[in-house]
Amino acid sequence: MGEKVFISGASGFIAQHIVKLLLETGYTVIGTVRTKEKGEKLKNLINFKEFNYVIIPDISVPGSFDDAFKKHNDIDYVIHSASPFTYTTSNPDKDLIEPALKGCKEILNSSYKNLKNLKRFIITSSDAAIYSNFDEKNNKLKFDENSWNLTPRELGSNDPVTAYYISKSLAELETVNFRKTQNPNFKFISINPSYVFGPQAYLCDPNQINESNQLISELLKKTQPKDNFDNEIGGFIDVIDVAKTHVFAIQNNDVINQRLFLNNGHFSTQMILDIINLNFPKLNLIKGKPGTGQEDIKQLAQVDNNKTKSLLPWTFTSLNQTVIDVVNQILDVQNKNDDNSKL
Ligand code: NDP
């Protein structure tokens, strides 16, 4: 039996890719899900006897991880990926910041108390822990692996986007404080992806696309001249690169105590629309203002993640390829659904 990895939030978009790659690499994986129904669905999809799930309905409840870690006290690596990721809430502090922060404290404390073999604790953080949602759009600023989003918690109480950014920063800071105050035997690695696009690992229900890929799936509905779209801008990274980095963080010694800032450049929604229109002309989507993407992203802050790139021995997937992969998967599923409805 391979070494044992515990991953929180196993049913999530990114976590499913991490689980898939871990299993293919030979690890045994225990993943948390919130309900038995989700666990069974995931286990059937994954279809590997080395995958099992535990049910943790809410990571932020005191002692939430204790039973799972007492049962699986031989875990070698913990990946903490569960965190609320939604921009639709009327109480951003309660729904985003509190569960992210408390959940991180719970998994850290319970790992320390119960997992005597633990070698590494890897947190799926975010570029949101590197800069605020405002600083990200200030081209006079430059950010790297040493930068921190230190926006005060109060500023997140009325705005879900600001709150999400704060939630990621506070949770990651909790791991830094834990390392300094408890000095545990296990090592820490933070993974800080920008906006993650990419196909789903197993599940692809076009009506249940995760928060980040919704930007692409929504564009596929824009066929009428009156349709318009929010031209979002930001950094991007492909989900496969994110999954590979988590596995690398388990295996490589140079990444210990590092923050791995995963960003392969900047995107705008217009740039994504241009890629879709070029590669899938038959979809007849609206055109927006083709070719203006480079202008859109000029207002974004500069990113210097050369340190991360020098640590990771592969080249990140291009925006072009990522968008094509996502659209192909959505169209495949739509075609299959159409075929089934004809039967
Ligand atoms: P998903 O929403 O697909 O996955 C989040 C997972 O966390 C889900 O399994 C969810 O369960 C679980 N979860 C959320 N809140 C709780 C809670 N209180 N108790 C138990 N489980 C909980 O998001 P992603 O896969 O996109 O994100 C995964 C991680 O990556 C997150 O930490 C996110 O912040 C980070 N990230 C994501 C980026 C992106 O662009 N997608 C960019 C940078 C970082 P359920 O679905 O059942 O509610």
Boltz pocket constraint, residues with backbone or C-beta under 6 A from the ligand:
constraints:
  - pocket:
      binder: B
      contacts: [[A, 8], [A, 9], [A, 10], [A, 11], [A, 12], [A, 13], [A, 14], [A, 15], [A, 32], [A, 34], [A, 38], [A, 56], [A, 57], [A, 58], [A, 59], [A, 60], [A, 80], [A, 81], [A, 82], [A, 83], [A, 84], [A, 85], [A, 99], [A, 103], [A, 124], [A, 125], [A, 126], [A, 127], [A, 168], [A, 192], [A, 193], [A, 194], [A, 195], [A, 196], [A, 197], [A, 210], [A, 211], [A, 212]]
      max_distance: 6.0
